[in-house]
């Protein structure tokens, strides 16, 4: 990913603009979060998905990173919410795609047909599913 600009509500630092950013960004800005100690080199990001108040990124090596609001376990990992951190644990193989909703995240591998989800997913028909750490579907 060569260019990334963000705008909108960043009240939970899901835009990656840092602690000093105002809660609402009206004009596109380039986030510096990928430069934090080369934690996630921007050139390695192949997909970014936005949830309700969190962000999920997929790296070219299949690693999944999250940051933003961790209410109801949407980040799937412990640690600082305003920093992109690797979702680890049961994600023991490279992921090929990601998805996110209001308070949940999903990572999957289309080649091995494995799906992992975490956070809280609300469904009017089946109720509420909740898990703070990635679990296989």
VEXDREN-2710 file (C-alpha; in Angstrom, 1 decimal):
% VEXDREN-2710
k/r/px/py/pz
1/UNK/0.0/0.0/0.0
2/UNK/1.8/3.1/-1.1
3/UNK/-0.7/5.8/-0.1
4/UNK/-3.0/6.0/2.9
5/UNK/-5.0/9.0/4.0
6/UNK/-7.6/9.0/6.8
7/UNK/-10.4/11.3/7.9
8/UNK/-13.6/11.1/10.0
9/UNK/-14.1/10.3/13.7
10/UNK/-10.9/9.3/15.5
11/UNK/-12.1/9.4/19.1
12/UNK/-10.7/6.0/19.8
13/UNK/-7.5/6.6/17.8
14/UNK/-8.7/4.2/15.1
15/UNK/-7.4/6.5/12.4
16/UNK/-3.8/6.1/13.6
17/UNK/-3.0/9.8/13.9
18/UNK/-1.7/9.6/17.5
19/UNK/-2.6/10.9/20.9
20/UNK/-2.5/14.6/19.9
21/UNK/-5.0/14.3/17.0
22/UNK/-8.4/16.0/17.4
23/UNK/-11.4/13.7/17.8
24/UNK/-12.7/14.5/14.3
25/UNK/-10.6/14.9/11.1
26/UNK/-12.4/16.8/8.3
27/UNK/-9.6/16.8/5.7
28/UNK/-7.6/13.7/4.7
29/UNK/-4.3/13.3/6.6
30/UNK/-1.5/10.8/6.2
31/UNK/-1.2/8.7/9.4
32/UNK/2.2/8.0/10.8
33/UNK/1.3/4.8/12.7
34/UNK/3.1/2.6/10.2
35/UNK/6.3/4.3/11.0
36/UNK/6.3/3.5/14.8
37/UNK/9.5/1.6/15.1
38/UNK/8.8/-0.1/11.7
39/UNK/6.2/-2.1/13.6
40/UNK/4.2/-2.4/10.3
41/UNK/6.1/-1.1/7.3
42/UNK/3.4/0.6/5.1
43/UNK/4.7/-1.2/2.0
44/UNK/3.7/-4.6/3.6
45/UNK/0.0/-3.7/4.1
46/UNK/-2.2/-5.3/1.5
47/UNK/-5.6/-4.5/3.1
48/UNK/-7.1/-2.2/5.7
49/UNK/-10.7/-2.7/7.0
50/UNK/-12.5/-0.3/9.4
51/UNK/-14.9/-1.5/12.0
52/UNK/-17.2/0.6/14.2
53/UNK/-14.3/2.2/16.2
54/UNK/-11.4/-0.1/15.4
55/UNK/-9.1/-0.9/12.4
56/UNK/-7.8/-4.2/11.1
57/UNK/-4.8/-4.5/8.7
58/UNK/-3.5/-7.5/6.8
59/UNK/0.2/-7.6/5.9
60/UNK/1.6/-9.3/2.9
61/UNK/2.9/-12.2/5.0
62/UNK/-0.6/-13.0/6.3
63/UNK/-0.1/-11.3/9.7
64/UNK/-3.1/-9.4/11.2
65/UNK/-2.8/-6.1/13.1
66/UNK/-5.5/-4.2/15.0
67/UNK/-5.8/-0.8/16.8
68/UNK/-8.6/1.5/18.0
69/UNK/-11.3/0.7/20.5
70/UNK/-11.1/-2.7/22.2
71/UNK/-14.6/-2.6/23.7
72/UNK/-16.0/-6.1/23.7
73/UNK/-12.7/-7.6/22.5
74/UNK/-12.8/-6.2/18.9
75/UNK/-9.0/-6.0/18.8
76/UNK/-8.5/-9.7/19.7
77/UNK/-5.4/-9.0/21.7
78/UNK/-4.1/-7.3/24.8
79/UNK/-2.0/-4.2/24.8
80/UNK/-2.2/-0.5/23.8
81/UNK/-5.3/0.3/21.9
82/UNK/-3.7/3.2/19.9
83/UNK/-0.9/1.1/18.5
84/UNK/-1.0/-1.5/15.8
85/UNK/-0.2/-4.8/17.4
86/UNK/-0.1/-8.3/16.0
87/UNK/-3.2/-10.5/16.7
88/UNK/-1.5/-13.6/17.8
89/UNK/-2.6/-16.8/19.6
90/UNK/-4.7/-19.1/17.6
91/UNK/-3.9/-17.4/14.3
92/UNK/-1.2/-19.9/13.7
93/UNK/-1.2/-19.6/9.9
94/UNK/-1.1/-16.7/7.4
95/UNK/-4.5/-15.1/6.7
96/UNK/-5.6/-14.2/3.2
97/UNK/-8.3/-11.7/4.0
98/UNK/-10.0/-9.8/6.9
99/UNK/-13.3/-8.3/7.7
100/UNK/-14.7/-6.1/10.6
101/UNK/-18.0/-5.0/12.0
102/UNK/-19.2/-2.8/14.7
103/UNK/-17.4/-4.6/17.6
104/UNK/-16.0/-7.7/15.9
105/UNK/-13.2/-8.7/13.6
106/UNK/-12.7/-11.7/11.3
107/UNK/-9.6/-13.1/9.6
108/UNK/-9.6/-16.1/7.3
109/UNK/-7.5/-18.2/5.0
110/UNK/-9.2/-19.1/1.8
111/UNK/-6.7/-21.8/0.9
112/UNK/-7.1/-23.8/4.2
113/UNK/-10.7/-22.8/4.6
114/UNK/-10.2/-21.6/8.2
115/UNK/-12.0/-18.6/9.7
116/UNK/-11.2/-16.9/13.0
117/UNK/-13.4/-14.3/14.7
118/UNK/-13.2/-12.2/17.9
119/UNK/-15.2/-9.5/19.6
120/UNK/-18.9/-9.2/19.8
121/UNK/-21.2/-10.0/16.9
122/UNK/-24.9/-9.2/17.3
123/UNK/-27.5/-11.0/15.3
124/UNK/-31.2/-10.5/15.6
125/UNK/-31.9/-14.2/14.9
126/UNK/-29.3/-16.0/16.9
127/UNK/-28.5/-13.4/19.6
128/UNK/-25.0/-12.4/20.7
129/UNK/-21.7/-14.2/20.2
130/UNK/-18.7/-13.0/22.2
131/UNK/-15.1/-13.9/22.5
132/UNK/-12.1/-11.7/23.4
133/UNK/-9.4/-13.9/21.7
134/UNK/-9.5/-15.3/18.2
135/UNK/-11.5/-18.5/18.0
136/UNK/-12.0/-20.8/15.0
137/UNK/-15.5/-20.6/13.4
END
